[in-house]
Amino acid sequence: MQRREFLKTVGAGAAILSAAPLCAKDVVRKGKIVEGRKLNIACVGVGGQGGRDVNAVSSENIVALCDVDLNRGAGNLKKFTQAKKYRDFRKMLAEMHNEIDAVTVTTPDHMHYTIAMEAIKYGKHVFVQKPLTHTVWEARRIAEAARKHEVITQMGNQGHAGEGIRLVKEWVDAGVIGPVHEVHIWTNRPPKAGFWAWPQGIERPTDTPPVPKELDWNLWLGVAPERPYHPSYVPFKWRGWWDFGAGALGDMGCHMMDACYWALDLKYPTSVSAESSLVNNETGPAWSIITYEFPARGDKPPVKLVWYDGGKKPEKPKDLEPNRNLAKVGQLLIGEKGTIMDTTDYCNSPRLIPESAMKAFKRPEKTIPRVPRGNHYQEWINAIKGGPKPGSNFDYAGPFSEVVLMGNLALRVGKKVEWDGDNMRCTNIPEANQYVTKTYRKF
C-alpha cells in the first residue's frame, strides 16, 4: 500500500474500535496518584497467566474480575468473593470506573490493545502482559495514549525488573566486552509437546464443534475476524494463530530480547529478514531465524541481532569451551573484547565465557537502581502510589514491542524488509505495510 492507503486503513481500524465509545468524547481523563490507601484493581483475564497476575497484585484490593471463560477463570472467580464479576470489560469499566484505580490485562494478544486502551481512556493505570500489543501500530498508539492520559504503565516482561538484565547493562556500559556488533538469541518455543506446546505451521480446522457453555465465544473473539469456535484456539493454543497471537516471538521475544535492547540502546532496525519453515495465512511457522539490522547509535557500532526459534540455534561461539554445548535457550552478546552468555528465559544469570574469564572478572560498580526482590508487579503498584516510574513502562515497552513484532512482519512477507521506524512503514515492499496494522471487528 502507498502511505495514503496505509493511513486510510489505520483510520478505518480506529473507527471500528471507537464505534461505540464508553468514554465521553473529547474528555482526557488522567491517571491519579493514590496515597494513603490500597489500590482498587480490576483484572481482565483471571485464568492461566491471568490467575497468576491476579494473585500477584492481591496485596491490594481486587474490586472486579472479568473473564469470558467461566471455566478457565473459575478458581479466582470463587476465591475473590468481594470482587464484582463480569464477562465484558466494557461493561465493567462503564459501571465501575469511579471505583477502579488500575487494571491488569492478561488475555490473548489480539485483545491487549483494545482492553488497555479503553482503561487508559478512563484514566486507569494499566499492567499489560507481553507482548504489549498484537501489531506494530497498536504499540505506537498505546504508548502515545499512556503519555496523553498520564497513567502509570508496565508490560509484563518480569525480567526487566530483575538483577540479570541490570548486570548486563552495567557490564556493557563499563566496556567489559567492548563494542558489541552481534547478538544471538534462541528459544525452544514453540515446543512440540508438554504443557506449553501449541501448534504452528498448520491450517484452520474445518469441523465446528459446539461452544462450551462456560465460554462467551463472541467476547473471546473480540476484535478478531469472525470464525467458528474450535478447541484448537482455546484456552491456550491461540498463541500460534496470526489472528490471535504472535507465535514464539510474541511469547518469548519481549523476555529474551530485553537485555540487549536495553543494554545496547537499540531503537528501530533499518531492516529485518527471515527464513523459516512453511508460512501460511493462518499460523506462524514451525521454526524461524530472523535477522534484525540496527544502525549505529552515537559511538555505538551497528548491531546484527539474530533470533532463532522452534529448536534452531546459532553456531557455537568461539569463546565457549570445547566440552560445553549451547543450552536449550539462551543469548549471546558478542563484543570485540569478550562475550556475555545467559541460558535462561529472563536473563537471570549472565556470565562471561569461557568460565575462566568469569572467574577472573572484576565486576564494575553497580550503577542502576534495583527493584526490591525483582518484583515488577510491586514496582508498578509502588509507582501508582508515587514511587519511581516502572522500568518496562510503555515509553520503553512500546518501541521495544514494535521491534519484536517486526520479526513477524518479515516472516509473513518472506522478503527482506527495509524499515522506516519513525514513520512506521516498510519502504521497499508496499504490500508489507498491511501487516503493520489490522482490521477490527465490531463486537
C-alpha positions in Angstrom: 0.0 0.0 0.0 1.0 3.6 -0.6 1.3 5.8 2.5 -2.1 7.4 1.9 -3.7 3.9 1.6 -1.9 2.8 4.8 -3.2 5.7 6.8 -6.7 5.2 5.4 -6.6 1.6 6.6 -5.3 2.6 10.0 -8.1 5.2 10.3 -10.7 2.6 9.4 -9.4 0.3 12.1 -9.6 3.1 14.7 -13.1 4.0 13.6 -14.3 0.5 14.2 -12.8 0.5 17.7 -14.5 3.7 18.6 -17.8 2.8 17.0 -19.4 2.5 20.5 -17.2 4.5 22.8 -17.8 4.2 26.5 -15.9 7.3 27.5 -17.3 10.8 26.8 -15.9 12.2 23.7 -13.1 14.8 23.9 -12.6 14.2 27.6 -9.0 13.3 28.6 -9.1 11.5 31.9 -5.8 11.4 33.6 -4.3 8.9 36.0 -4.2 9.8 39.7 -1.5 9.0 42.2 -3.0 7.1 45.1 -1.8 7.9 48.6 -2.6 6.6 52.0 -4.6 3.5 51.0 -4.5 0.3 49.0 -5.2 0.4 45.2 -8.5 -0.7 43.8 -7.6 -3.1 41.0 -9.7 -4.7 38.3 -8.3 -7.7 36.5 -9.3 -8.7 32.9 -8.4 -12.3 32.2 -8.2 -14.3 35.5 -7.3 -17.8 34.5 -4.0 -19.3 33.5 -1.4 -16.5 33.4 -4.2 -14.2 34.4 -4.7 -16.1 37.6 -1.0 -15.6 38.4 -1.3 -11.9 37.7 -4.4 -11.5 39.9 -2.7 -13.2 42.8 0.5 -11.1 42.3 -1.4 -7.9 42.9 -3.8 -9.3 45.6 -1.9 -7.4 48.3 -4.1 -4.5 47.1 -7.9 -4.5 46.8 -9.2 -6.7 44.0 -12.6 -5.0 43.3 -13.5 -6.5 39.9 -12.7 -9.6 37.9 -13.6 -10.1 34.3 -13.3 -13.2 32.1 -15.1 -14.6 29.1 -14.4 -18.2 30.1 -16.0 -19.1 33.4 -14.3 -22.5 33.5 -10.8 -21.1 32.9 -11.2 -18.4 35.5 -13.3 -20.4 38.0 -10.6 -20.6 40.7 -10.1 -16.8 41.1 -13.8 -16.0 40.4 -14.6 -18.1 43.5 -11.6 -17.1 45.6 -12.1 -13.3 45.5 -15.6 -13.2 46.9 -15.7 -9.5 47.4 -14.9 -8.6 43.8 -17.7 -7.9 41.3 -17.7 -10.4 38.4 -18.0 -9.5 34.7 -17.8 -11.2 31.3 -17.4 -7.9 29.2 -14.6 -5.5 30.2 -16.6 -2.6 28.6 -19.5 -3.1 31.0 -17.1 -3.4 33.9 -15.4 -0.1 33.1 -18.6 1.7 32.4 -20.2 0.6 35.7 -17.2 0.7 38.0 -14.8 3.3 36.6 -15.2 5.6 39.7 -14.2 2.6 41.9 -11.2 1.5 40.0 -7.6 2.9 40.2 -5.8 0.4 38.0 -6.4 -2.5 35.6 -4.4 -5.6 34.7 -4.8 -7.1 31.2 -4.0 -10.8 30.7 -5.8 -12.1 27.6 -4.8 -13.4 24.2 -2.6 -11.0 22.4 -5.2 -9.7 20.0 -7.2 -8.1 22.8 -4.4 -6.4 24.7 -4.7 -3.1 22.9 -8.5 -2.9 22.8 -8.9 -3.5 26.6 -5.9 -1.5 27.7 -6.9 1.5 25.6 -10.4 1.6 27.0 -9.0 1.5 30.5 -6.5 4.3 29.6 -9.3 6.4 28.3 -10.9 6.2 31.7 -7.6 7.4 33.2 -6.8 4.0 34.7 -3.2 2.8 35.3 -2.6 -0.4 33.4 -0.4 -3.5 33.6 -0.5 -5.4 30.3 1.1 -8.8 29.7 3.7 -9.3 27.0 3.7 -8.8 24.1 2.3 -5.4 24.8 0.2 -5.4 21.6 -0.7 -7.6 18.6 0.6 -5.2 16.0 3.3 -2.5 15.5 0.7 0.2 15.0 -1.0 -0.7 18.3 2.3 -0.5 20.2 2.9 3.0 18.9 -0.6 4.2 19.7 -0.9 2.8 23.2 2.4 4.4 24.2 1.1 7.8 22.9 -2.2 7.3 24.8 -0.4 6.5 28.0 1.5 9.7 27.8 -1.6 11.7 26.9 -3.6 10.3 29.9 -0.6 10.4 32.3 -1.2 6.9 33.5 1.4 4.5 35.2 2.1 1.6 32.9 4.0 -1.7 32.9 4.4 -4.5 30.4 4.6 -8.0 31.9 8.2 -8.9 31.0 9.3 -9.6 34.5 13.0 -10.0 33.7 13.2 -6.2 33.2 12.9 -5.8 37.0 15.5 -8.4 37.7 19.2 -8.4 38.6 20.5 -10.2 35.5 19.4 -7.5 33.0 21.0 -4.8 35.1 24.3 -6.7 35.3 24.3 -7.0 31.5 23.7 -3.3 31.0 26.3 -2.3 33.7 28.9 -4.6 32.1 28.2 -3.3 28.6 28.3 0.3 29.8 31.6 -0.3 31.6 33.1 -1.7 28.3 33.7 -5.1 29.8 33.2 -6.9 26.5 34.0 -3.9 24.3 31.8 -2.6 21.4 29.0 -5.2 20.6 28.4 -5.9 16.9 26.4 -9.1 17.2 23.7 -10.7 19.3 22.2 -14.2 19.0 19.0 -15.3 20.9 17.4 -18.7 20.8 14.3 -20.3 22.3 12.8 -23.8 22.2 9.3 -22.3 21.7 7.0 -23.3 20.2 7.6 -26.7 22.0 6.4 -29.8 20.3 4.9 -31.4 23.4 4.1 -30.8 27.0 2.1 -28.2 28.9 3.5 -25.2 26.9 3.0 -26.8 23.5 1.0 -25.1 20.8 0.8 -26.0 17.1 2.2 -23.8 14.3 2.6 -24.3 10.5 -1.0 -25.8 10.3 -4.2 -24.8 8.5 -7.5 -23.8 10.0 -9.7 -26.7 11.2 -12.8 -27.4 9.2 -15.1 -29.0 11.8 -17.3 -26.9 14.0 -17.8 -28.4 17.5 -20.3 -26.7 19.9 -19.1 -23.8 22.0 -18.7 -24.8 25.7 -21.5 -23.3 27.8 -19.0 -21.6 30.1 -17.4 -19.6 27.2 -18.7 -16.5 25.5 -17.2 -17.0 22.1 -18.2 -13.6 20.7 -16.4 -11.8 23.6 -13.4 -14.2 23.3 -13.0 -13.3 19.6 -13.4 -9.7 20.4 -11.9 -7.6 17.6 -10.6 -10.7 15.7 -12.3 -11.7 12.4 -15.4 -14.0 12.8 -14.7 -17.7 12.8 -16.3 -20.8 14.4 -15.2 -21.9 17.8 -12.7 -24.7 18.0 -10.6 -26.2 20.8 -7.5 -25.6 18.6 -7.7 -22.0 19.8 -9.0 -22.0 23.3 -7.8 -21.9 26.0 -4.0 -21.8 25.3 -3.3 -22.8 21.7 -4.3 -19.4 20.3 -0.7 -18.2 20.5 0.3 -19.7 17.1 -2.6 -18.3 15.2 -2.0 -14.9 13.4 -5.5 -13.6 14.2 -5.0 -14.1 18.0 -1.3 -14.4 18.8 2.3 -13.6 17.8 3.9 -17.0 17.8 7.2 -17.8 19.5 8.4 -14.1 19.1 5.3 -12.9 20.9 5.7 -15.4 23.7 9.4 -15.0 24.4 10.8 -12.1 22.4 9.8 -9.5 25.0 11.6 -11.5 27.6 14.7 -12.6 25.7 15.5 -9.6 23.6 15.1 -7.2 26.6 18.7 -7.3 27.8 20.3 -6.4 24.5 17.6 -3.9 23.6 18.2 -2.0 26.8 22.0 -2.5 27.2 22.8 -1.6 23.6 20.4 1.4 23.4 18.7 -0.1 20.4 15.7 1.6 18.8 14.3 0.8 15.4 16.0 -1.6 13.0 16.8 -0.5 9.5 15.9 -3.9 8.1 14.5 -7.3 9.1 14.8 -10.5 7.2 13.5 -14.0 7.9 13.9 -17.6 6.9 11.6 -20.3 8.2 9.6 -23.4 7.6 6.4 -23.0 5.5 4.5 -19.8 6.4 0.7 -19.6 5.8 -2.0 -17.1 6.5 -3.3 -18.9 9.5 -0.4 -19.8 11.8 3.2 -18.9 12.3 5.9 -21.3 11.1 7.2 -24.3 13.0 10.6 -22.7 13.1 12.2 -19.4 12.1 15.5 -17.5 12.0 15.0 -13.7 11.9 17.8 -11.2 11.4 17.5 -7.6 12.6 20.0 -4.9 11.4 20.3 -1.9 13.8 22.2 1.3 12.8 25.0 2.9 14.8 23.8 4.9 17.8 26.3 7.7 18.6 29.6 6.0 19.3 28.0 2.5 19.4 28.5 0.4 16.3 25.8 -1.2 14.1 24.4 -4.4 15.6 23.1 -7.6 13.9 20.6 -9.4 16.1 19.6 -12.9 15.1 16.5 -14.7 16.7 16.1 -18.4 16.5 13.0 -20.4 17.5 11.5 -23.9 17.0 14.7 -25.6 18.1 17.1 -23.7 15.8 20.3 -22.4 17.4 23.3 -20.3 16.4 26.8 -21.8 15.8 28.8 -22.5 18.9 30.7 -19.3 19.8 34.5 -19.5 19.8 34.7 -18.3 23.4 32.8 -21.3 24.7 34.8 -24.2 26.0 35.1 -27.3 23.7 33.4 -29.5 26.3 30.4 -27.2 26.6 27.4 -27.0 24.3 24.7 -24.4 23.9 21.7 -24.8 26.2 18.1 -25.2 25.0 17.6 -21.5 25.4 19.9 -18.6 25.7 21.5 -15.4 24.4 25.0 -14.2 23.4 26.2 -10.7 23.3 29.4 -10.8 21.3 31.8 -7.9 21.8 35.2 -7.0 20.5 36.8 -8.0 23.8 34.6 -10.8 25.1 31.2 -12.5 25.2 28.3 -12.5 27.6 26.1 -15.6 27.7 22.9 -16.3 29.5 21.0 -19.6 29.4 17.6 -18.6 31.0 14.4 -17.2 29.5 14.6 -13.9 31.5 18.4 -13.3 31.6 18.6 -14.3 35.2 22.2 -15.4 35.2 24.5 -13.7 32.7 28.1 -14.8 32.7 31.3 -14.2 30.7 32.6 -17.1 28.6 34.7 -19.0 28.9 34.2 -19.7 32.6 37.9 -18.8 33.3 37.1 -15.3 32.1 34.2 -15.1 34.6 36.3 -16.3 37.5 39.0 -13.7 36.7 36.3 -11.0 36.2 36.4 -7.9 38.5 32.9 -6.7 38.4 32.2 -3.0 37.8 30.4 -0.9 40.3 26.6 -1.3 40.3 25.1 1.9 38.9 21.5 1.1 38.2 18.9 1.1 41.0 17.5 -2.3 41.9 13.8 -3.2 42.1 13.2 -4.8 45.5 13.0 -8.6 45.1 12.9 -8.0 41.4 9.1 -7.8 41.7 7.8 -6.0 38.6 4.1 -6.1 39.9 5.1 -4.3 43.0 7.2 -1.9 41.0 4.1 -0.9 39.1 2.0 -0.7 42.3 4.6 1.5 44.1 4.7 3.9 41.1 1.0 4.4 41.3 1.5 5.4 44.9 4.1 8.0 43.9 7.2 5.8 43.6 9.7 5.7 40.7 8.5 5.1 37.2 8.4 1.3 36.3 11.2 0.1 34.1 9.0 -1.5 31.4 6.6 1.4 31.2 5.1 2.0 27.8 7.6 4.6 26.7 10.1 1.8 26.8 7.8 -1.2 26.2 6.1 0.4 23.2 9.1 0.9 20.9 10.6 -2.4 22.2 7.4 -4.3 21.3 7.4 -2.7 17.8 10.8 -4.2 17.3 9.8 -7.7 18.4 6.7 -7.7 16.3 8.7 -6.5 13.2 10.0 -10.0 13.1 6.6 -11.4 12.4 6.0 -8.8 9.6 9.2 -10.1 7.9 8.1 -13.7 8.3 4.7 -13.0 6.7 6.3 -11.1 3.8 9.0 -13.6 3.2 11.4 -10.9 1.9 13.9 -8.5 3.5 12.0 -5.6 4.8 13.6 -2.1 4.7 12.1 -0.2 7.6 11.5 3.5 8.4 10.8 3.3 12.1 9.9 6.9 12.7 7.2 6.7 10.1 6.3 3.1 10.9 6.4 1.8 7.3 8.2 -0.6 5.0 10.0 1.4 2.2 10.8 -1.4 -0.2 7.8 -3.7 -0.2 4.5 -1.7 -0.2 2.4 -4.8 0.5 4.2 -5.4 3.7 2.5 -2.4 5.3 -0.8 -4.3 5.6 0.8 -6.2 8.5 1.7 -3.1 10.4 -1.9 -2.8 11.5 -5.1 -4.9 11.1 -8.9 -4.5 10.8 -11.1 -4.6 13.9 -14.3 -6.5 14.1 -17.2 -4.7 16.0 -18.4 -7.0 18.7 
